[in-house]
Amino acid sequence: MPRGHYSLHDPHDHTPLGEEHFHCATGPSGWRYVSQITGPSGDHIGSVDLTLDDLGRPVRLELHAAAWQVRGAALDGVTWVRTDPTGEHATEGNVAAHAFTGASPAFLIATARLLRPTLGAGAVRTRLVAFTPPVLAPRTLDQSWALMRSTPHTTDNAPLIADEYQVNDLETGEQHTVHIAGDVVLAAPGIELESLDSPPSTFSPPPPPPDSSA
């Protein structure tokens, strides 16, 4: 069960935005990531609780930021309920998208797990609903992910495979690189892994498709 923390900063001017302290674990039915987020002053400013099934689909999402809250899941696309800071009003949303995304490193792991691009096979396109702090307002966006290289690193246990992905925003043309090992982000725009108390977990292969001849 990897446990550690990321430092968060503005990807453009590198202004510190705080830290995300996390733990995550794979299991027979998928993957779960839980974190607490603090601001530059050390004050608690949010949390993430994300559970994926063994295909990488979000079966449960709960986000908190600045007293806003979002709960969501994959249901007829993706469905969510967003609650305002007073708790008096809640708005429901549903979009024909594949998954969620946002500021947390958890969403990079989740998208890579969902798409599983392979070396030499080109980019895989996806539609995501983004929730970003501080108000967690939903925004639908299209991305493509391509696996550029997989680099093995020797460790005291099994070799650690670091994957480098090229991510494109299909609306703006913005392009960036994400480095992931197992279920831990090594580096991404605005994200740096600062500590890790055990090696990343490895995901099991996806289940085979159902036999269409049966």
C-alpha positions as a printed NumPy array, in Angstrom:
array([[  0.   ,   0.   ,   0.   ],
       [  1.994,   3.032,  -1.217],
       [  1.823,   6.016,   1.093],
       [  3.52 ,   9.378,   0.588],
       [  2.981,  12.949,  -0.484],
       [  3.104,  15.141,  -3.557],
       [  3.961,  18.814,  -3.725],
       [  1.571,  20.859,  -5.865],
       [  2.428,  24.051,  -7.719],
       [  1.151,  26.227, -10.528],
       [  2.505,  24.613, -13.722],
       [  3.064,  28.02 , -15.35 ],
       [  4.763,  30.193, -12.716],
       [  5.586,  27.448, -10.142],
       [  3.742,  29.198,  -7.311],
       [  3.406,  26.635,  -4.458],
       [ -0.175,  25.437,  -4.023],
       [  0.289,  22.989,  -1.164],
       [  0.727,  19.265,  -0.629],
       [ -1.343,  16.132,  -1.142],
       [ -0.776,  13.337,   1.384],
       [ -2.06 ,  10.044,   0.015],
       [ -2.304,   6.318,   0.328],
       [ -3.56 ,   3.937,  -2.335],
       [ -3.949,   0.213,  -2.884],
       [ -4.849,  -2.297,  -5.545],
       [ -7.25 ,  -5.121,  -4.827],
       [ -9.112,  -7.952,  -6.552],
       [-11.862,  -5.604,  -7.651],
       [ -9.861,  -2.503,  -8.592],
       [ -7.965,   0.375,  -6.966],
       [ -8.621,   2.972,  -4.272],
       [ -6.878,   6.288,  -3.62 ],
       [ -7.455,   8.477,  -0.547],
       [ -5.76 ,  11.795,   0.168],
       [ -5.829,  14.92 ,   2.285],
       [ -4.751,  18.229,   0.734],
       [ -3.129,  21.114,   2.593],
       [ -2.413,  24.637,   1.385],
       [  0.96 ,  26.421,   1.493],
       [  0.232,  27.465,   5.093],
       [ -0.42 ,  23.869,   6.134],
       [ -4.178,  24.346,   6.538],
       [ -6.472,  21.562,   5.355],
       [ -8.143,  22.617,   2.086],
       [ -9.559,  19.458,   0.54 ],
       [ -9.658,  15.697,   0.099],
       [ -9.983,  13.017,  -2.555],
       [-11.506,   9.548,  -2.317],
       [-11.54 ,   7.664,  -5.633],
       [-12.32 ,   3.997,  -6.286],
       [-11.899,   2.313,  -9.672],
       [-13.126,  -1.074, -10.837],
       [-10.758,  -3.56 , -12.482],
       [-11.336,  -1.905, -15.872],
       [-10.37 ,   1.534, -14.541],
       [-13.891,   2.947, -14.441],
       [-14.814,   5.248, -11.512],
       [-17.225,   3.394,  -9.249],
       [-17.031,   6.022,  -6.503],
       [-15.666,   9.561,  -6.323],
       [-15.86 ,  12.001,  -3.423],
       [-14.102,  15.362,  -3.609],
       [-13.976,  18.197,  -1.081],
       [-12.534,  21.668,  -1.69 ],
       [-13.276,  24.995,   0.032],
       [-16.461,  23.482,   1.516],
       [-17.695,  22.413,  -1.928],
       [-18.364,  18.708,  -2.366],
       [-18.758,  16.414,  -5.371],
       [-19.878,  12.814,  -5.363],
       [-19.884,  10.868,  -8.603],
       [-19.664,   7.524, -10.382],
       [-19.766,   5.963, -13.833],
       [-23.49 ,   5.681, -14.546],
       [-24.976,   6.302, -18.008],
       [-21.671,   7.987, -18.838],
       [-20.635,   9.774, -15.661],
       [-23.048,  11.172, -13.097],
       [-22.401,  13.444, -10.133],
       [-23.968,  15.603,  -7.433],
       [-22.27 ,  18.891,  -6.496],
       [-23.136,  20.537,  -3.183],
       [-22.494,  24.195,  -2.302],
       [-20.64 ,  25.318,   0.86 ],
       [-23.873,  26.049,   2.737],
       [-25.161,  22.527,   2.13 ],
       [-28.563,  23.953,   1.176],
       [-28.368,  23.349,  -2.565],
       [-27.223,  20.396,  -4.643],
       [-27.075,  20.169,  -8.417],
       [-26.987,  16.947, -10.387],
       [-25.067,  16.415, -13.603],
       [-24.672,  13.715, -16.215],
       [-22.438,  13.686, -19.309],
       [-21.674,  11.048, -21.909],
       [-18.04 ,  10.833, -20.828],
       [-15.68 ,   8.041, -19.815],
       [-14.382,   9.229, -16.436],
       [-13.492,  12.16 , -14.182],
       [-10.365,  14.264, -13.917],
       [ -9.082,  17.133, -11.783],
       [ -6.06 ,  18.548, -10.002],
       [ -5.21 ,  15.427,  -7.984],
       [ -2.53 ,  12.995,  -9.216],
       [ -5.135,  10.28 ,  -8.627],
       [ -6.881,  11.234, -11.857],
       [ -3.715,  10.753, -13.922],
       [ -3.374,   7.213, -12.596],
       [ -7.077,   6.614, -13.227],
       [ -6.986,   7.843, -16.826],
       [ -3.873,   5.843, -17.671],
       [ -5.502,   2.762, -16.14 ],
       [ -8.739,   3.311, -18.056],
       [ -7.128,   3.911, -21.471],
       [ -4.102,   1.574, -21.27 ],
       [ -2.367,   2.949, -24.385],
       [  0.336,   0.665, -25.727],
       [  3.733,   1.42 , -27.222],
       [  3.579,   2.029, -30.957],
       [ -0.207,   1.916, -31.106],
       [ -0.735,   5.682, -31.224],
       [ -2.892,   7.902, -29.063],
       [ -6.144,   6.906, -27.378],
       [ -8.866,   9.538, -27.144],
       [-11.143,  10.043, -24.148],
       [-13.8  ,  12.446, -22.877],
       [-13.536,  13.483, -19.231],
       [-15.421,  15.658, -16.769],
       [-12.998,  17.854, -14.812],
       [-13.564,  19.172, -11.284],
       [-10.902,  21.647, -10.178],
       [-10.574,  23.524,  -6.887],
       [-11.607,  25.733,  -5.291],
       [-15.264,  25.482,  -6.444],
       [-15.242,  22.091,  -8.238],
       [-17.325,  23.373, -11.157],
       [-17.691,  20.662, -13.834],
       [-16.088,  21.084, -17.256],
       [-16.133,  18.532, -20.076],
       [-12.919,  18.123, -22.042],
       [-11.384,  15.779, -24.611],
       [ -7.857,  14.415, -24.294],
       [ -5.646,  11.933, -26.081],
       [ -3.031,   9.8  , -24.329],
       [ -0.088,   8.066, -26.003],
       [  2.5  ,   5.83 , -24.338],
       [  5.874,   7.116, -25.54 ],
       [  8.245,   4.798, -23.658],
       [  8.469,   2.334, -20.772],
       [ 11.754,   2.326, -18.874],
       [ 12.673,  -0.454, -16.392],
       [ 14.533,   0.532, -13.218],
       [ 16.283,  -1.98 , -10.992],
       [ 15.058,  -2.142,  -7.385],
       [ 15.677,  -4.433,  -4.416],
       [ 12.52 ,  -6.303,  -5.371],
       [ 11.051,  -6.587,  -8.881],
       [ 12.05 ,  -4.147, -11.66 ],
       [ 10.098,  -0.893, -11.561],
       [  8.622,   0.183, -14.902],
       [  8.307,   3.94 , -15.423],
       [  5.881,   4.873, -18.2  ],
       [  6.037,   8.188, -20.043],
       [  2.759,   9.425, -21.53 ],
       [  2.133,  12.301, -23.903],
       [ -1.192,  13.961, -23.089],
       [ -2.919,  16.323, -25.511],
       [ -5.832,  18.654, -24.847],
       [ -7.805,  18.256, -28.062],
       [ -9.541,  21.637, -27.709],
       [ -6.543,  23.861, -27.03 ],
       [ -3.736,  21.774, -28.529],
       [ -1.799,  22.016, -25.25 ],
       [  0.57 ,  19.089, -24.793],
       [  2.363,  17.806, -21.717],
       [  4.164,  14.746, -20.365],
       [  3.178,  12.526, -17.444],
       [  5.504,   9.969, -15.808],
       [  3.838,   7.104, -13.919],
       [  5.145,   3.971, -12.188],
       [  2.46 ,   1.507, -11.143],
       [ -0.102,   3.509,  -9.167],
       [  2.156,   6.477,  -8.367],
       [  2.779,   9.643, -10.411],
       [  6.514,  10.325, -10.572],
       [  6.183,  13.741, -12.21 ],
       [  3.6  ,  15.77 , -14.137],
       [  2.883,  19.473, -14.727],
       [  2.28 ,  21.02 , -11.302],
       [  2.976,  17.733,  -9.483],
       [  6.161,  16.376,  -7.883],
       [  6.439,  13.181,  -5.841],
       [  8.218,  14.198,  -2.623],
       [  8.058,  11.029,  -0.504],
       [  7.015,   7.4  ,  -0.859],
       [  7.29 ,   4.854,   1.936],
       [  6.961,   1.699,  -0.202],
       [  7.217,   0.781,  -3.889],
       [  4.259,   1.517,  -6.165],
       [  1.673,  -1.208,  -6.56 ],
       [  1.348,  -2.962,  -9.906],
       [ -2.001,  -3.479, -11.556],
       [ -3.141,  -6.936, -12.579],
       [ -3.872,  -7.497, -16.273],
       [ -7.391,  -6.525, -17.356],
       [ -9.954,  -9.328, -17.432],
       [-10.439, -10.961, -20.843],
       [-13.42 ,  -9.849, -22.925],
       [-16.475, -12.075, -22.843],
       [-16.489, -14.919, -25.366],
       [-18.736, -13.726, -28.193],
       [-19.054, -17.253, -29.564],
       [-20.77 , -18.546, -26.42 ]])
